[in-house]
């Protein structure tokens, strides 16, 4: 059984910063891609940023230059540094990971979500 636990969300003023973290635990053999998605009220869930095991990154156009995704493979953890936050960044942010369990089973796992609210 594999779990992703997210932390770091909260209320921040426009222009502020937050750092989200997501740690995977359980019987993990390998973690391939990891990413952050968000879902705002009345909107579809969208990819914010993704990172391969080797460190190749991909960002939504709306966050390029403001957000940075990183990972620590030894800690099975992915981070999202969010700077210059805008009200339109307000959403529930979900961590995602493609995981191979110790048994060999492939799983796509989601975190519980953490709320980021950007408001003055």
N, C-alpha and C positions, 0 to 999 in steps of 0.2 A: 504494500500500500504506500503510495507516494502522495505527499501533500506539498503545496506551495503556500507559504505564509507571507503576506504582504504587510508592510508597515511604512509609515512616513507621511501619510496623507494628513490633511488638515485645512484650516482656513488661512489664506494669505492674501495680502493686498496686491492689486495690479502692480507689476514690476518686481514683485518679490520672487523668492526661490523656495523650492522644496526638493528634497531628495527621497525618492521611494526606493525601497529595497524589497526583494522577494527571495526567500530562501527555500530551497527544496530539501525535503527530508524523506526518509524511508529507504526501501531497498532499491538503490539506484546503481545501475551499472554504468550508464553514460547519459549525459544530457547533450542533445544536439542543439537545435535552434532554441533561443529564448526571446521573448518579446513582451512588449507592453501594449495593451489595447485600452481604449476608453470608450465609454458610452455616456453621452449626455442626454438630458431629458428630451424625448421626442426624436432622438437621432439613432441611427444604426451604430452598432459597435464598429469601431474603426481601429486599424493598426496605427499605433503611434511610432513605435520604433522596434526594430528587431536586430538580433545579433547572432551570428553563427558561433560555433564552438571556437573557431579560429580567430574570431574577432571582427569579421566583416559586418558592417552595420548598414542599416537601411532606415530612413526616416520618412514620415509623412511630410509633405511640403509645408504644411502649416506649422511645423515645429522645428524645421531645419534652422540651425544657427542658434536655437534657444535651448533645446534639449540634448542631452548626451546619454546614450545607453552604454553600459559597460557590464562586465561580468568577471567573477572570480571563480574559475572552474574548480579550484581546490576547495572552495567553500560552497559550491553549488548555489551560488547567489548571483542574481542580476540586479542592477541598479538603474535608476532613471533620475538623472540630475535635471531638474526643470528650473530654468532661469527666465527672467523677463516674462513672467506669467501674465496672461491676459484673461479677462473674464470668460472668453470663449474656450479657454482650457478647462473650465469647470466641468467635471465629469467624475464618474466612478472609473477608476483605473484598475485594470486587471492584468496580472502577470500570467504569462503562458509559457509552457516549456514542452518540448518534445523529448520524452524520456524513455530510455530502455531500462526496464527493471532488471534486477539481478537474475530473475527467472528467464529473461530474454523477451518478455512481453513489451511491446511498444505502446506507449501511452501519450496522449496529448492531455496535459494537466493544466487546470486553471486555478488561480488563486481566488480568494474569497472576495476580492475587490476592496479598494480603499478610496474614500471620497476625497477629492480635491476640490475645494471651493475657492475661487478667485473673485474677491469682491472688496470694494471699498466701504 
